[in-house]
Amino acid sequence: MRSHSTIHPYPTLPEAIRKAADKYKYSIACLDSIKKLSSAWLAWRR
């Protein structure tokens, strides 16, 4: 069996790092949009 044809059931280190970075960037983007929406809503309510 060749090593390049082996399918690993677990993520490799670069794949795990990429997934963690994607989740972090998504959480930051969500927080920014929530901040913008809430500040706009509060400004409208004043």
C-alpha positions as CSV (number, residue, x, y, z in Angstrom):
1,M,0.0,0.0,0.0
2,R,1.3,3.4,-0.9
3,S,1.4,6.1,1.7
4,H,-0.2,8.8,-0.6
5,S,-3.3,6.6,-1.1
6,T,-4.0,6.2,2.6
7,I,-7.1,8.0,3.9
8,H,-6.7,9.3,7.4
9,P,-9.9,9.4,9.5
10,Y,-8.6,12.3,11.6
11,P,-7.7,15.9,10.4
12,T,-4.1,16.7,9.7
13,L,-2.5,19.6,11.7
14,P,-2.8,22.2,8.9
15,E,-6.5,21.3,8.4
16,A,-7.2,21.5,12.1
17,I,-5.4,24.9,12.3
18,R,-7.4,26.2,9.3
19,K,-10.7,25.1,10.8
20,A,-9.8,26.8,14.1
21,A,-8.9,30.0,12.3
22,D,-12.1,29.9,10.3
23,K,-14.2,29.5,13.5
24,Y,-12.3,32.4,15.1
25,K,-12.7,34.7,12.1
26,Y,-16.4,33.8,12.0
27,S,-16.9,34.6,15.7
28,I,-15.1,38.0,15.3
29,A,-17.3,38.8,12.2
30,C,-20.4,37.9,14.1
31,L,-19.4,40.1,17.1
32,D,-18.6,43.0,14.8
33,S,-22.0,42.8,13.1
34,I,-23.8,42.5,16.4
35,K,-22.0,45.6,17.7
36,K,-22.9,47.5,14.5
37,L,-26.5,46.5,14.6
38,S,-27.0,47.2,18.3
39,S,-25.3,50.6,18.1
40,A,-27.4,51.5,15.1
41,W,-30.5,50.4,17.0
42,L,-29.6,52.3,20.1
43,A,-28.8,55.4,18.1
44,W,-32.2,55.1,16.3
45,R,-34.0,54.7,19.7
46,R,-32.4,57.9,21.2
